[in-house]
Amino acid sequence: MMFSDNAARKVKSLIEEEGNDSLKLRVYITGGGCAGFSYGFKFEEDSKDDDTQVENHGVTLLVDPMSIQYLAGSEVDYSEGLQGSQFIVKNPNATTTCGCGSSFSI
């Protein structure tokens, strides 16, 4: 699991805006979406004992044990483009993805 410099810088700036240095970005997998699974992102203050933690630029990315199975070898990145700004997951395990980029199947 990799956490790109671009994504880490964006997370750091969002944490600074919130004024809470203990926030961490959690990426997770949920069922649903047009291709079977969807990526989710949320900020949390506390990590769990069984979380995988990836650090970059002084910020931490958290992944729960169930989600890491689907995210092994993936990279969390941040993109700004014509379709707006968003965190994206580059997942080599996904066999298909949907047009929105937030849904995939294995």
C-alpha positions, 0 to 999 in steps of 0.5 A: 500500500502506497500513499503518494506525495500528492495525496499526503500533501492534500491530507496535510493541508486538510488537517491544518484547515481543521486544526486537529493534528491527530486526524488520519485518513482512512481508506476502506472498501464497501460493497456496492457501486456499479462494479461491485465494490466502492472505495471510501475515505474518511478522517478519524482521530484514532487508529485501531490495533489491527489497522495497517498504517502508511505514513508520508509527509507526517500524515497517516493513512489507515486501512482496516484488515478486511480492506487491505486484502483488496488494496494490497499493492495499491496507491492512494493518490490525489487528482485535480482535473476537469471532473473536480478534485478527488482522492483516487485509488490506483488498484492493480487488483481491480479487474474492472472499474467504472467510469467514476473511478470509485467503483471496481470489481476483482 
